[in-house]
Amino acid sequence: MLLRVAALVIGILELLAPRKVVDFWMSLAAEGDVDLRSWVYTAARIEGVALVVWALTRGRSGSGEA
């Protein structure tokens, strides 16, 4: 349940503000200024969609999971 909530929150953030999310993680991962290609932000949005869909559909397959 906690994983689904975390995935939902991160997915929504990536959908609404992909530039801020990617820039935040890149500032942690790399030293100095990093030039990212424009498609990176589109990929973050696609990842956001995947996370939201996964979080909303997980456990609805009739397996009895609440």
N, C-alpha and C positions, 0 to 999 in steps of 0.2 A: 504494500500500500504506500509506504513512504517513497519507494523508488518511482512509483507512478506519479505521485504528487511532484516530486523533484523533476521528473521528465516533463511533466505538463508545464511547470513554471519556467524551466529553461527553454522549452519549445516556444512558449508564448513570447518570452523575451527575445528569442532569436527571430521570431516573426515580426515583432514590432520595432525592434532596434538592433538589427544585425550588426551594424557598424560599431556600436558601443560594446556589444558582447564580444565580437571578434577582437577589437582593439584592446579590451580588458585582458583577454586571455593571451594575446600576443605580447602585451607589456610584461606579463608574468613569465612567458616562455623565452623571450629574447631580450638581449641587452641592446640599448640604443634604439634608433629609429629603423623600422622595418617597412619596406615598400611592398604592399600586397597588391596582387592583381585584382581587377574589378570583379572577376567571377567568384572570388572568395566570399563576398557578401551574399551573392545569389546562392552559393552552396550552403551558407549558414541558414538562409531562409528555407531551403529545401530540407535541411536537417531539422529545422524547427517544425515544419509540417509533419515530418516522419515521427518526431517525438510526441507531438500532440495527438496524432492519430493512434500511435501505439498506446499512449496513456489512456485515451478515451475508450479504446476497444479491448484492452487487455482484460481478460476475465469474463468476457461476454460470450464466450464460445459454448456455453452450456456445460462447463466443467464443474459447476457447483461452487465455484470460487466467489466469495462475496466481495 
